[in-house]
Amino acid sequence: MIKQDPKITGALLDSYVAGYWAKVASEPVLKNPDLRVGTVLDHQFAYGFVIAGILNNEATEKCMRKKLNSMETDITKIIQEKAETMEVNNFPC
């Protein structure tokens, strides 16, 4: 059950994250009838990473970006093979 918080009026979810929560998660929280898809933003996919703590510096960021760029084809293949998107028509608008 989703905890109702009157202060939260919306959320932005990546379709792969929403697909996971709608299909794979042990408790499919996105099937809650109180949730609605208001707007679907069509945008080319992107992937990223978060650097925190002692690694949060320009040299680490540059190194990670270089490595990710060199692996773009492999990363895209993994995403296409492993991730599932959420169907918009699962939710009433």
PDB file of N, CA, C and O in Angstrom:
ATOM      1  N   MET A   1       0.843  -1.183   0.000  1.00  0.00           N
ATOM      2  CA  MET A   1       0.000   0.000   0.000  1.00  0.00           C
ATOM      3  C   MET A   1       0.885   1.242   0.000  1.00  0.00           C
ATOM      4  O   MET A   1       1.844   1.331   0.767  1.00  0.00           O
ATOM      5  N   ILE A   2       0.562   2.182  -0.849  1.00  0.00           N
ATOM      6  CA  ILE A   2       1.315   3.421  -0.936  1.00  0.00           C
ATOM      7  C   ILE A   2       0.899   4.337   0.198  1.00  0.00           C
ATOM      8  O   ILE A   2      -0.288   4.549   0.444  1.00  0.00           O
ATOM      9  N   LYS A   3       1.886   4.872   0.877  1.00  0.00           N
ATOM     10  CA  LYS A   3       1.603   5.813   1.957  1.00  0.00           C
ATOM     11  C   LYS A   3       1.120   7.116   1.334  1.00  0.00           C
ATOM     12  O   LYS A   3       1.824   7.723   0.527  1.00  0.00           O
ATOM     13  N   GLN A   4      -0.055   7.534   1.703  1.00  0.00           N
ATOM     14  CA  GLN A   4      -0.644   8.759   1.159  1.00  0.00           C
ATOM     15  C   GLN A   4      -0.020   9.967   1.849  1.00  0.00           C
ATOM     16  O   GLN A   4      -0.045  10.066   3.076  1.00  0.00           O
ATOM     17  N   ASP A   5       0.530  10.871   1.077  1.00  0.00           N
ATOM     18  CA  ASP A   5       1.112  12.097   1.608  1.00  0.00           C
ATOM     19  C   ASP A   5       0.525  13.256   0.817  1.00  0.00           C
ATOM     20  O   ASP A   5       0.835  13.411  -0.364  1.00  0.00           O
ATOM     21  N   PRO A   6      -0.309  14.067   1.438  1.00  0.00           N
ATOM     22  CA  PRO A   6      -0.978  15.145   0.704  1.00  0.00           C
ATOM     23  C   PRO A   6      -0.012  16.186   0.132  1.00  0.00           C
ATOM     24  O   PRO A   6      -0.411  16.978  -0.722  1.00  0.00           O
ATOM     25  N   LYS A   7       1.234  16.205   0.576  1.00  0.00           N
ATOM     26  CA  LYS A   7       2.201  17.168   0.076  1.00  0.00           C
ATOM     27  C   LYS A   7       2.753  16.761  -1.292  1.00  0.00           C
ATOM     28  O   LYS A   7       3.245  17.616  -2.029  1.00  0.00           O
ATOM     29  N   ILE A   8       2.683  15.489  -1.643  1.00  0.00           N
ATOM     30  CA  ILE A   8       3.207  15.008  -2.915  1.00  0.00           C
ATOM     31  C   ILE A   8       2.078  15.024  -3.940  1.00  0.00           C
ATOM     32  O   ILE A   8       1.057  14.358  -3.769  1.00  0.00           O
ATOM     33  N   THR A   9       2.277  15.790  -4.999  1.00  0.00           N
ATOM     34  CA  THR A   9       1.232  15.904  -6.015  1.00  0.00           C
ATOM     35  C   THR A   9       1.651  15.321  -7.351  1.00  0.00           C
ATOM     36  O   THR A   9       0.848  15.280  -8.283  1.00  0.00           O
ATOM     37  N   GLY A  10       2.893  14.868  -7.463  1.00  0.00           N
ATOM     38  CA  GLY A  10       3.327  14.309  -8.736  1.00  0.00           C
ATOM     39  C   GLY A  10       4.696  13.684  -8.625  1.00  0.00           C
ATOM     40  O   GLY A  10       5.396  13.838  -7.625  1.00  0.00           O
ATOM     41  N   ALA A  11       5.061  12.974  -9.678  1.00  0.00           N
ATOM     42  CA  ALA A  11       6.366  12.325  -9.725  1.00  0.00           C
ATOM     43  C   ALA A  11       6.790  12.186 -11.177  1.00  0.00           C
ATOM     44  O   ALA A  11       5.950  12.135 -12.075  1.00  0.00           O
ATOM     45  N   LEU A  12       8.080  12.127 -11.399  1.00  0.00           N
ATOM     46  CA  LEU A  12       8.635  11.903 -12.719  1.00  0.00           C
ATOM     47  C   LEU A  12       9.358  10.565 -12.672  1.00  0.00           C
ATOM     48  O   LEU A  12      10.318  10.392 -11.922  1.00  0.00           O
ATOM     49  N   LEU A  13       8.883   9.612 -13.487  1.00  0.00           N
ATOM     50  CA  LEU A  13       9.485   8.277 -13.502  1.00  0.00           C
ATOM     51  C   LEU A  13      10.017   7.960 -14.881  1.00  0.00           C
ATOM     52  O   LEU A  13       9.361   8.230 -15.887  1.00  0.00           O
ATOM     53  N   ASP A  14      11.186   7.397 -14.927  1.00  0.00           N
ATOM     54  CA  ASP A  14      11.722   6.841 -16.155  1.00  0.00           C
ATOM     55  C   ASP A  14      10.880   5.626 -16.514  1.00  0.00           C
ATOM     56  O   ASP A  14      10.458   4.891 -15.621  1.00  0.00           O
ATOM     57  N   SER A  15      10.627   5.397 -17.790  1.00  0.00           N
ATOM     58  CA  SER A  15       9.757   4.283 -18.191  1.00  0.00           C
ATOM     59  C   SER A  15      10.327   2.929 -17.795  1.00  0.00           C
ATOM     60  O   SER A  15       9.568   1.996 -17.533  1.00  0.00           O
ATOM     61  N   TYR A  16      11.653   2.803 -17.747  1.00  0.00           N
ATOM     62  CA  TYR A  16      12.237   1.532 -17.325  1.00  0.00           C
ATOM     63  C   TYR A  16      12.026   1.303 -15.829  1.00  0.00           C
ATOM     64  O   TYR A  16      11.744   0.183 -15.404  1.00  0.00           O
ATOM     65  N   VAL A  17      12.160   2.351 -15.042  1.00  0.00           N
ATOM     66  CA  VAL A  17      11.905   2.236 -13.602  1.00  0.00           C
ATOM     67  C   VAL A  17      10.435   1.925 -13.371  1.00  0.00           C
ATOM     68  O   VAL A  17      10.097   1.053 -12.571  1.00  0.00           O
ATOM     69  N   ALA A  18       9.566   2.636 -14.067  1.00  0.00           N
ATOM     70  CA  ALA A  18       8.129   2.384 -13.929  1.00  0.00           C
ATOM     71  C   ALA A  18       7.792   0.969 -14.380  1.00  0.00           C
ATOM     72  O   ALA A  18       6.963   0.301 -13.761  1.00  0.00           O
ATOM     73  N   GLY A  19       8.431   0.505 -15.460  1.00  0.00           N
ATOM     74  CA  GLY A  19       8.202  -0.861 -15.939  1.00  0.00           C
ATOM     75  C   GLY A  19       8.603  -1.890 -14.905  1.00  0.00           C
ATOM     76  O   GLY A  19       7.913  -2.893 -14.721  1.00  0.00           O
ATOM     77  N   TYR A  20       9.715  -1.650 -14.229  1.00  0.00           N
ATOM     78  CA  TYR A  20      10.160  -2.558 -13.168  1.00  0.00           C
ATOM     79  C   TYR A  20       9.109  -2.612 -12.059  1.00  0.00           C
ATOM     80  O   TYR A  20       8.682  -3.694 -11.654  1.00  0.00           O
ATOM     81  N   TRP A  21       8.700  -1.454 -11.578  1.00  0.00           N
ATOM     82  CA  TRP A  21       7.749  -1.421 -10.476  1.00  0.00           C
ATOM     83  C   TRP A  21       6.375  -1.939 -10.878  1.00  0.00           C
ATOM     84  O   TRP A  21       5.633  -2.445 -10.035  1.00  0.00           O
ATOM     85  N   ALA A  22       6.031  -1.819 -12.143  1.00  0.00           N
ATOM     86  CA  ALA A  22       4.728  -2.296 -12.603  1.00  0.00           C
ATOM     87  C   ALA A  22       4.707  -3.801 -12.833  1.00  0.00           C
ATOM     88  O   ALA A  22       3.660  -4.427 -12.670  1.00  0.00           O
ATOM     89  N   LYS A  23       5.846  -4.403 -13.210  1.00  0.00           N
ATOM     90  CA  LYS A  23       5.846  -5.810 -13.614  1.00  0.00           C
ATOM     91  C   LYS A  23       6.698  -6.719 -12.754  1.00  0.00           C
ATOM     92  O   LYS A  23       6.313  -7.864 -12.517  1.00  0.00           O
ATOM     93  N   VAL A  24       7.829  -6.255 -12.283  1.00  0.00           N
ATOM     94  CA  VAL A  24       8.820  -7.138 -11.670  1.00  0.00           C
ATOM     95  C   VAL A  24       8.789  -7.123 -10.147  1.00  0.00           C
ATOM     96  O   VAL A  24       9.002  -8.151  -9.504  1.00  0.00           O
ATOM     97  N   ALA A  25       8.529  -5.981  -9.588  1.00  0.00           N
ATOM     98  CA  ALA A  25       8.606  -5.834  -8.138  1.00  0.00           C
ATOM     99  C   ALA A  25       7.632  -6.763  -7.425  1.00  0.00           C
ATOM    100  O   ALA A  25       6.551  -7.060  -7.934  1.00  0.00           O
ATOM    101  N   SER A  26       8.031  -7.217  -6.234  1.00  0.00           N
ATOM    102  CA  SER A  26       7.172  -8.139  -5.487  1.00  0.00           C
ATOM    103  C   SER A  26       5.848  -7.491  -5.102  1.00  0.00           C
ATOM    104  O   SER A  26       4.829  -8.176  -5.006  1.00  0.00           O
ATOM    105  N   GLU A  27       5.850  -6.191  -4.882  1.00  0.00           N
ATOM    106  CA  GLU A  27       4.617  -5.456  -4.604  1.00  0.00           C
ATOM    107  C   GLU A  27       4.453  -4.408  -5.707  1.00  0.00           C
ATOM    108  O   GLU A  27       5.091  -3.357  -5.647  1.00  0.00           O
ATOM    109  N   PRO A  28       3.617  -4.669  -6.704  1.00  0.00           N
ATOM    110  CA  PRO A  28       3.486  -3.736  -7.829  1.00  0.00           C
ATOM    111  C   PRO A  28       2.775  -2.440  -7.431  1.00  0.00           C
ATOM    112  O   PRO A  28       1.581  -2.273  -7.683  1.00  0.00           O
ATOM    113  N   VAL A  29       3.524  -1.526  -6.808  1.00  0.00           N
ATOM    114  CA  VAL A  29       2.932  -0.300  -6.261  1.00  0.00           C
ATOM    115  C   VAL A  29       2.317   0.582  -7.337  1.00  0.00           C
ATOM    116  O   VAL A  29       1.431   1.382  -7.039  1.00  0.00           O
ATOM    117  N   LEU A  30       2.764   0.455  -8.577  1.00  0.00           N
ATOM    118  CA  LEU A  30       2.213   1.313  -9.623  1.00  0.00           C
ATOM    119  C   LEU A  30       0.846   0.855 -10.099  1.00  0.00           C
ATOM    120  O   LEU A  30       0.262   1.491 -10.976  1.00  0.00           O
ATOM    121  N   LYS A  31       0.324  -0.221  -9.551  1.00  0.00           N
ATOM    122  CA  LYS A  31      -1.020  -0.668  -9.908  1.00  0.00           C
ATOM    123  C   LYS A  31      -2.074  -0.041  -9.001  1.00  0.00           C
ATOM    124  O   LYS A  31      -3.259  -0.354  -9.116  1.00  0.00           O
ATOM    125  N   ASN A  32      -1.654   0.830  -8.114  1.00  0.00           N
ATOM    126  CA  ASN A  32      -2.564   1.536  -7.226  1.00  0.00           C
ATOM    127  C   ASN A  32      -3.532   2.364  -8.072  1.00  0.00           C
ATOM    128  O   ASN A  32      -3.085   3.170  -8.888  1.00  0.00           O
ATOM    129  N   PRO A  33      -4.846   2.187  -7.900  1.00  0.00           N
ATOM    130  CA  PRO A  33      -5.826   2.904  -8.717  1.00  0.00           C
ATOM    131  C   PRO A  33      -5.820   4.416  -8.514  1.00  0.00           C
ATOM    132  O   PRO A  33      -6.403   5.147  -9.315  1.00  0.00           O
ATOM    133  N   ASP A  34      -5.167   4.897  -7.448  1.00  0.00           N
ATOM    134  CA  ASP A  34      -5.089   6.337  -7.217  1.00  0.00           C
ATOM    135  C   ASP A  34      -4.028   7.016  -8.082  1.00  0.00           C
ATOM    136  O   ASP A  34      -4.004   8.243  -8.180  1.00  0.00           O
ATOM    137  N   LEU A  35      -3.154   6.233  -8.709  1.00  0.00           N
ATOM    138  CA  LEU A  35      -2.085   6.793  -9.543  1.00  0.00           C
ATOM    139  C   LEU A  35      -2.562   6.984 -10.973  1.00  0.00           C
ATOM    140  O   LEU A  35      -3.299   6.151 -11.500  1.00  0.00           O
ATOM    141  N   ARG A  36      -2.154   8.061 -11.593  1.00  0.00           N
ATOM    142  CA  ARG A  36      -2.541   8.373 -12.967  1.00  0.00           C
ATOM    143  C   ARG A  36      -1.332   8.865 -13.744  1.00  0.00           C
ATOM    144  O   ARG A  36      -0.465   9.541 -13.190  1.00  0.00           O
ATOM    145  N   VAL A  37      -1.273   8.527 -15.022  1.00  0.00           N
ATOM    146  CA  VAL A  37      -0.271   9.102 -15.913  1.00  0.00           C
ATOM    147  C   VAL A  37      -0.879  10.378 -16.469  1.00  0.00           C
ATOM    148  O   VAL A  37      -1.906  10.347 -17.148  1.00  0.00           O
ATOM    149  N   GLY A  38      -0.240  11.495 -16.176  1.00  0.00           N
ATOM    150  CA  GLY A  38      -0.756  12.762 -16.656  1.00  0.00           C
ATOM    151  C   GLY A  38      -0.130  13.164 -17.975  1.00  0.00           C
ATOM    152  O   GLY A  38      -0.831  13.597 -18.890  1.00  0.00           O
ATOM    153  N   THR A  39       1.159  13.026 -18.081  1.00  0.00           N
ATOM    154  CA  THR A  39       1.886  13.426 -19.283  1.00  0.00           C
ATOM    155  C   THR A  39       3.012  12.434 -19.533  1.00  0.00           C
ATOM    156  O   THR A  39       3.720  12.040 -18.607  1.00  0.00           O
ATOM    157  N   VAL A  40       3.171  12.036 -20.779  1.00  0.00           N
ATOM    158  CA  VAL A  40       4.294  11.191 -21.170  1.00  0.00           C
ATOM    159  C   VAL A  40       5.257  12.060 -21.955  1.00  0.00           C
ATOM    160  O   VAL A  40       4.889  12.645 -22.973  1.00  0.00           O
ATOM    161  N   LEU A  41       6.483  12.143 -21.484  1.00  0.00           N
ATOM    162  CA  LEU A  41       7.499  12.942 -22.155  1.00  0.00           C
ATOM    163  C   LEU A  41       8.316  12.022 -23.050  1.00  0.00           C
ATOM    164  O   LEU A  41       8.938  11.073 -22.570  1.00  0.00           O
ATOM    165  N   ASP A  42       8.316  12.296 -24.333  1.00  0.00           N
ATOM    166  CA  ASP A  42       9.086  11.507 -25.279  1.00  0.00           C
ATOM    167  C   ASP A  42      10.467  12.132 -25.400  1.00  0.00           C
ATOM    168  O   ASP A  42      10.618  13.241 -25.913  1.00  0.00           O
ATOM    169  N   HIS A  43      11.462  11.415 -24.925  1.00  0.00           N
ATOM    170  CA  HIS A  43      12.816  11.937 -24.904  1.00  0.00           C
ATOM    171  C   HIS A  43      13.782  10.802 -25.169  1.00  0.00           C
ATOM    172  O   HIS A  43      13.580   9.691 -24.680  1.00  0.00           O
ATOM    173  N   GLN A  44      14.829  11.065 -25.936  1.00  0.00           N
ATOM    174  CA  GLN A  44      15.824  10.020 -26.160  1.00  0.00           C
ATOM    175  C   GLN A  44      16.383   9.578 -24.818  1.00  0.00           C
ATOM    176  O   GLN A  44      16.572  10.378 -23.902  1.00  0.00           O
ATOM    177  N   PHE A  45      16.642   8.275 -24.731  1.00  0.00           N
ATOM    178  CA  PHE A  45      17.110   7.741 -23.468  1.00  0.00           C
ATOM    179  C   PHE A  45      18.503   8.263 -23.122  1.00  0.00           C
ATOM    180  O   PHE A  45      19.268   8.696 -23.983  1.00  0.00           O
ATOM    181  N   ALA A  46      18.782   8.205 -21.878  1.00  0.00           N
ATOM    182  CA  ALA A  46      20.112   8.546 -21.381  1.00  0.00           C
ATOM    183  C   ALA A  46      20.381   7.675 -20.169  1.00  0.00           C
ATOM    184  O   ALA A  46      19.445   7.235 -19.503  1.00  0.00           O
ATOM    185  N   TYR A  47      21.601   7.430 -19.886  1.00  0.00           N
ATOM    186  CA  TYR A  47      21.960   6.721 -18.673  1.00  0.00           C
ATOM    187  C   TYR A  47      23.014   7.552 -17.964  1.00  0.00           C
ATOM    188  O   TYR A  47      23.671   8.397 -18.572  1.00  0.00           O
ATOM    189  N   GLY A  48      23.162   7.308 -16.710  1.00  0.00           N
ATOM    190  CA  GLY A  48      24.102   8.127 -15.968  1.00  0.00           C
ATOM    191  C   GLY A  48      24.573   7.435 -14.718  1.00  0.00           C
ATOM    192  O   GLY A  48      24.308   6.253 -14.498  1.00  0.00           O
ATOM    193  N   PHE A  49      25.262   8.173 -13.919  1.00  0.00           N
ATOM    194  CA  PHE A  49      25.797   7.661 -12.679  1.00  0.00           C
ATOM    195  C   PHE A  49      25.878   8.811 -11.686  1.00  0.00           C
ATOM    196  O   PHE A  49      25.834   9.984 -12.060  1.00  0.00           O
ATOM    197  N   VAL A  50      25.995   8.451 -10.423  1.00  0.00           N
ATOM    198  CA  VAL A  50      26.125   9.445  -9.369  1.00  0.00           C
ATOM    199  C   VAL A  50      27.463   9.229  -8.698  1.00  0.00           C
ATOM    200  O   VAL A  50      27.795   8.114  -8.296  1.00  0.00           O
ATOM    201  N   ILE A  51      28.217  10.283  -8.580  1.00  0.00           N
ATOM    202  CA  ILE A  51      29.500  10.227  -7.884  1.00  0.00           C
ATOM    203  C   ILE A  51      29.339  11.016  -6.591  1.00  0.00           C
ATOM    204  O   ILE A  51      28.897  12.164  -6.604  1.00  0.00           O
ATOM    205  N   ALA A  52      29.700  10.390  -5.480  1.00  0.00           N
ATOM    206  CA  ALA A  52      29.541  11.055  -4.191  1.00  0.00           C
ATOM    207  C   ALA A  52      30.782  10.829  -3.330  1.00  0.00           C
ATOM    208  O   ALA A  52      31.633   9.995  -3.635  1.00  0.00           O
ATOM    209  N   GLY A  53      30.853  11.582  -2.270  1.00  0.00           N
ATOM    210  CA  GLY A  53      31.925  11.408  -1.301  1.00  0.00           C
ATOM    211  C   GLY A  53      33.292  11.728  -1.869  1.00  0.00           C
ATOM    212  O   GLY A  53      33.456  12.685  -2.626  1.00  0.00           O
ATOM    213  N   ILE A  54      34.256  10.933  -1.505  1.00  0.00           N
ATOM    214  CA  ILE A  54      35.648  11.181  -1.880  1.00  0.00           C
ATOM    215  C   ILE A  54      35.873  11.101  -3.396  1.00  0.00           C
ATOM    216  O   ILE A  54      36.823  11.690  -3.913  1.00  0.00           O
ATOM    217  N   LEU A  55      35.007  10.379  -4.104  1.00  0.00           N
ATOM    218  CA  LEU A  55      35.141  10.264  -5.564  1.00  0.00           C
ATOM    219  C   LEU A  55      34.519  11.431  -6.322  1.00  0.00           C
ATOM    220  O   LEU A  55      34.634  11.505  -7.545  1.00  0.00           O
ATOM    221  N   ASN A  56      33.868  12.331  -5.616  1.00  0.00           N
ATOM    222  CA  ASN A  56      33.197  13.462  -6.255  1.00  0.00           C
ATOM    223  C   ASN A  56      34.223  14.538  -6.607  1.00  0.00           C
ATOM    224  O   ASN A  56      34.385  15.529  -5.894  1.00  0.00           O
ATOM    225  N   ASN A  57      34.912  14.312  -7.730  1.00  0.00           N
ATOM    226  CA  ASN A  57      35.890  15.294  -8.198  1.00  0.00           C
ATOM    227  C   ASN A  57      35.963  15.241  -9.718  1.00  0.00           C
ATOM    228  O   ASN A  57      35.482  14.295 -10.341  1.00  0.00           O
ATOM    229  N   GLU A  58      36.557  16.249 -10.295  1.00  0.00           N
ATOM    230  CA  GLU A  58      36.588  16.390 -11.746  1.00  0.00           C
ATOM    231  C   GLU A  58      37.333  15.245 -12.433  1.00  0.00           C
ATOM    232  O   GLU A  58      36.914  14.792 -13.498  1.00  0.00           O
ATOM    233  N   ALA A  59      38.422  14.777 -11.843  1.00  0.00           N
ATOM    234  CA  ALA A  59      39.201  13.702 -12.452  1.00  0.00           C
ATOM    235  C   ALA A  59      38.402  12.405 -12.530  1.00  0.00           C
ATOM    236  O   ALA A  59      38.436  11.716 -13.549  1.00  0.00           O
ATOM    237  N   THR A  60      37.683  12.068 -11.459  1.00  0.00           N
ATOM    238  CA  THR A  60      36.865  10.845 -11.458  1.00  0.00           C
ATOM    239  C   THR A  60      35.735  10.972 -12.458  1.00  0.00           C
ATOM    240  O   THR A  60      35.447  10.029 -13.196  1.00  0.00           O
ATOM    241  N   GLU A  61      35.091  12.133 -12.490  1.00  0.00           N
ATOM    242  CA  GLU A  61      33.996  12.340 -13.434  1.00  0.00           C
ATOM    243  C   GLU A  61      34.487  12.184 -14.874  1.00  0.00           C
ATOM    244  O   GLU A  61      33.835  11.526 -15.685  1.00  0.00           O
ATOM    245  N   LYS A  62      35.617  12.778 -15.189  1.00  0.00           N
ATOM    246  CA  LYS A  62      36.173  12.697 -16.541  1.00  0.00           C
ATOM    247  C   LYS A  62      36.495  11.247 -16.903  1.00  0.00           C
ATOM    248  O   LYS A  62      36.208  10.800 -18.014  1.00  0.00           O
ATOM    249  N   CYS A  63      37.086  10.525 -15.971  1.00  0.00           N
ATOM    250  CA  CYS A  63      37.433   9.113 -16.191  1.00  0.00           C
ATOM    251  C   CYS A  63      36.171   8.272 -16.418  1.00  0.00           C
ATOM    252  O   CYS A  63      36.130   7.450 -17.334  1.00  0.00           O
ATOM    253  N   MET A  64      35.149   8.478 -15.589  1.00  0.00           N
ATOM    254  CA  MET A  64      33.905   7.714 -15.718  1.00  0.00           C
ATOM    255  C   MET A  64      33.206   8.020 -17.038  1.00  0.00           C
ATOM    256  O   MET A  64      32.710   7.110 -17.701  1.00  0.00           O
ATOM    257  N   ARG A  65      33.163   9.280 -17.419  1.00  0.00           N
ATOM    258  CA  ARG A  65      32.532   9.645 -18.687  1.00  0.00           C
ATOM    259  C   ARG A  65      33.263   9.005 -19.872  1.00  0.00           C
ATOM    260  O   ARG A  65      32.633   8.514 -20.809  1.00  0.00           O
ATOM    261  N   LYS A  66      34.580   9.015 -19.819  1.00  0.00           N
ATOM    262  CA  LYS A  66      35.369   8.406 -20.896  1.00  0.00           C
ATOM    263  C   LYS A  66      35.076   6.913 -20.989  1.00  0.00           C
ATOM    264  O   LYS A  66      34.885   6.386 -22.085  1.00  0.00           O
ATOM    265  N   LYS A  67      35.038   6.230 -19.849  1.00  0.00           N
ATOM    266  CA  LYS A  67      34.767   4.789 -19.834  1.00  0.00           C
ATOM    267  C   LYS A  67      33.348   4.494 -20.309  1.00  0.00           C
ATOM    268  O   LYS A  67      33.148   3.590 -21.120  1.00  0.00           O
ATOM    269  N   LEU A  68      32.360   5.241 -19.818  1.00  0.00           N
ATOM    270  CA  LEU A  68      30.979   5.033 -20.242  1.00  0.00           C
ATOM    271  C   LEU A  68      30.813   5.287 -21.740  1.00  0.00           C
ATOM    272  O   LEU A  68      30.106   4.547 -22.424  1.00  0.00           O
ATOM    273  N   ASN A  69      31.459   6.321 -22.241  1.00  0.00           N
ATOM    274  CA  ASN A  69      31.386   6.597 -23.680  1.00  0.00           C
ATOM    275  C   ASN A  69      31.978   5.454 -24.494  1.00  0.00           C
ATOM    276  O   ASN A  69      31.464   5.124 -25.562  1.00  0.00           O
ATOM    277  N   SER A  70      33.050   4.851 -24.001  1.00  0.00           N
ATOM    278  CA  SER A  70      33.667   3.741 -24.723  1.00  0.00           C
ATOM    279  C   SER A  70      32.815   2.474 -24.667  1.00  0.00           C
ATOM    280  O   SER A  70      32.988   1.570 -25.484  1.00  0.00           O
ATOM    281  N   MET A  71      31.905   2.411 -23.713  1.00  0.00           N
ATOM    282  CA  MET A  71      31.055   1.225 -23.533  1.00  0.00           C
ATOM    283  C   MET A  71      29.616   1.467 -23.979  1.00  0.00           C
ATOM    284  O   MET A  71      28.737   0.663 -23.671  1.00  0.00           O
ATOM    285  N   GLU A  72      29.360   2.552 -24.693  1.00  0.00           N
ATOM    286  CA  GLU A  72      27.993   2.936 -25.030  1.00  0.00           C
ATOM    287  C   GLU A  72      27.221   1.819 -25.727  1.00  0.00           C
ATOM    288  O   GLU A  72      26.063   1.568 -25.391  1.00  0.00           O
ATOM    289  N   THR A  73      27.834   1.156 -26.678  1.00  0.00           N
ATOM    290  CA  THR A  73      27.156   0.075 -27.405  1.00  0.00           C
ATOM    291  C   THR A  73      26.801  -1.069 -26.465  1.00  0.00           C
ATOM    292  O   THR A  73      25.684  -1.585 -26.513  1.00  0.00           O
ATOM    293  N   ASP A  74      27.732  -1.469 -25.617  1.00  0.00           N
ATOM    294  CA  ASP A  74      27.479  -2.559 -24.664  1.00  0.00           C
ATOM    295  C   ASP A  74      26.381  -2.196 -23.676  1.00  0.00           C
ATOM    296  O   ASP A  74      25.509  -3.014 -23.385  1.00  0.00           O
ATOM    297  N   ILE A  75      26.420  -0.985 -23.167  1.00  0.00           N
ATOM    298  CA  ILE A  75      25.415  -0.534 -22.197  1.00  0.00           C
ATOM    299  C   ILE A  75      24.036  -0.495 -22.843  1.00  0.00           C
ATOM    300  O   ILE A  75      23.058  -0.941 -22.243  1.00  0.00           O
ATOM    301  N   THR A  76      23.952   0.034 -24.058  1.00  0.00           N
ATOM    302  CA  THR A  76      22.676   0.091 -24.775  1.00  0.00           C
ATOM    303  C   THR A  76      22.119  -1.312 -25.001  1.00  0.00           C
ATOM    304  O   THR A  76      20.917  -1.529 -24.849  1.00  0.00           O
ATOM    305  N   LYS A  77      22.961  -2.246 -25.354  1.00  0.00           N
ATOM    306  CA  LYS A  77      22.531  -3.628 -25.585  1.00  0.00           C
ATOM    307  C   LYS A  77      21.967  -4.241 -24.299  1.00  0.00           C
ATOM    308  O   LYS A  77      20.929  -4.902 -24.329  1.00  0.00           O
ATOM    309  N   ILE A  78      22.641  -4.024 -23.187  1.00  0.00           N
ATOM    310  CA  ILE A  78      22.169  -4.551 -21.901  1.00  0.00           C
ATOM    311  C   ILE A  78      20.808  -3.959 -21.559  1.00  0.00           C
ATOM    312  O   ILE A  78      19.904  -4.683 -21.141  1.00  0.00           O
ATOM    313  N   ILE A  79      20.655  -2.648 -21.733  1.00  0.00           N
ATOM    314  CA  ILE A  79      19.381  -1.993 -21.437  1.00  0.00           C
ATOM    315  C   ILE A  79      18.277  -2.573 -22.311  1.00  0.00           C
ATOM    316  O   ILE A  79      17.192  -2.875 -21.815  1.00  0.00           O
ATOM    317  N   GLN A  80      18.538  -2.731 -23.598  1.00  0.00           N
ATOM    318  CA  GLN A  80      17.527  -3.251 -24.514  1.00  0.00           C
ATOM    319  C   GLN A  80      17.150  -4.688 -24.192  1.00  0.00           C
ATOM    320  O   GLN A  80      15.987  -5.064 -24.340  1.00  0.00           O
ATOM    321  N   GLU A  81      18.099  -5.493 -23.757  1.00  0.00           N
ATOM    322  CA  GLU A  81      17.833  -6.904 -23.469  1.00  0.00           C
ATOM    323  C   GLU A  81      17.195  -7.123 -22.107  1.00  0.00           C
ATOM    324  O   GLU A  81      16.374  -8.027 -21.956  1.00  0.00           O
ATOM    325  N   LYS A  82      17.546  -6.333 -21.130  1.00  0.00           N
ATOM    326  CA  LYS A  82      17.141  -6.604 -19.750  1.00  0.00           C
ATOM    327  C   LYS A  82      15.985  -5.760 -19.235  1.00  0.00           C
ATOM    328  O   LYS A  82      15.232  -6.205 -18.369  1.00  0.00           O
ATOM    329  N   ALA A  83      15.838  -4.562 -19.751  1.00  0.00           N
ATOM    330  CA  ALA A  83      14.838  -3.653 -19.200  1.00  0.00           C
ATOM    331  C   ALA A  83      13.521  -3.762 -19.960  1.00  0.00           C
ATOM    332  O   ALA A  83      13.496  -4.042 -21.159  1.00  0.00           O
ATOM    333  N   GLU A  84      12.440  -3.536 -19.242  1.00  0.00           N
ATOM    334  CA  GLU A  84      11.107  -3.518 -19.841  1.00  0.00           C
ATOM    335  C   GLU A  84      10.470  -2.167 -19.560  1.00  0.00           C
ATOM    336  O   GLU A  84      10.571  -1.638 -18.453  1.00  0.00           O
ATOM    337  N   THR A  85       9.823  -1.622 -20.558  1.00  0.00           N
ATOM    338  CA  THR A  85       9.138  -0.356 -20.340  1.00  0.00           C
ATOM    339  C   THR A  85       7.717  -0.613 -19.859  1.00  0.00           C
ATOM    340  O   THR A  85       7.182  -1.711 -20.012  1.00  0.00           O
ATOM    341  N   MET A  86       7.127   0.399 -19.287  1.00  0.00           N
ATOM    342  CA  MET A  86       5.760   0.325 -18.812  1.00  0.00           C
ATOM    343  C   MET A  86       4.835   0.747 -19.942  1.00  0.00           C
ATOM    344  O   MET A  86       5.108   1.731 -20.630  1.00  0.00           O
ATOM    345  N   GLU A  87       3.770   0.031 -20.136  1.00  0.00           N
ATOM    346  CA  GLU A  87       2.768   0.406 -21.126  1.00  0.00           C
ATOM    347  C   GLU A  87       1.906   1.518 -20.551  1.00  0.00           C
ATOM    348  O   GLU A  87       1.393   1.384 -19.440  1.00  0.00           O
ATOM    349  N   VAL A  88       1.739   2.588 -21.265  1.00  0.00           N
ATOM    350  CA  VAL A  88       0.958   3.731 -20.778  1.00  0.00           C
ATOM    351  C   VAL A  88      -0.492   3.334 -20.582  1.00  0.00           C
ATOM    352  O   VAL A  88      -1.134   3.821 -19.651  1.00  0.00           O
ATOM    353  N   ASN A  89      -1.036   2.456 -21.437  1.00  0.00           N
ATOM    354  CA  ASN A  89      -2.442   2.123 -21.324  1.00  0.00           C
ATOM    355  C   ASN A  89      -2.775   1.278 -20.084  1.00  0.00           C
ATOM    356  O   ASN A  89      -3.935   0.924 -19.873  1.00  0.00           O
ATOM    357  N   ASN A  90      -1.761   0.953 -19.263  1.00  0.00           N
ATOM    358  CA  ASN A  90      -2.015   0.280 -17.981  1.00  0.00           C
ATOM    359  C   ASN A  90      -2.625   1.244 -16.970  1.00  0.00           C
ATOM    360  O   ASN A  90      -3.186   0.820 -15.960  1.00  0.00           O
ATOM    361  N   PHE A  91      -2.513   2.537 -17.245  1.00  0.00           N
ATOM    362  CA  PHE A  91      -2.982   3.526 -16.302  1.00  0.00           C
ATOM    363  C   PHE A  91      -4.069   4.382 -16.927  1.00  0.00           C
ATOM    364  O   PHE A  91      -3.922   4.838 -18.061  1.00  0.00           O
ATOM    365  N   PRO A  92      -5.150   4.604 -16.210  1.00  0.00           N
ATOM    366  CA  PRO A  92      -6.160   5.537 -16.726  1.00  0.00           C
ATOM    367  C   PRO A  92      -5.601   6.956 -16.697  1.00  0.00           C
ATOM    368  O   PRO A  92      -4.871   7.308 -15.769  1.00  0.00           O
ATOM    369  N   CYS A  93      -5.919   7.757 -17.669  1.00  0.00           N
ATOM    370  CA  CYS A  93      -5.420   9.141 -17.695  1.00  0.00           C
ATOM    371  C   CYS A  93      -6.498  10.084 -17.201  1.00  0.00           C
ATOM    372  O   CYS A  93      -6.281  11.294 -17.144  1.00  0.00           O
TER     373      CYS A  93
END
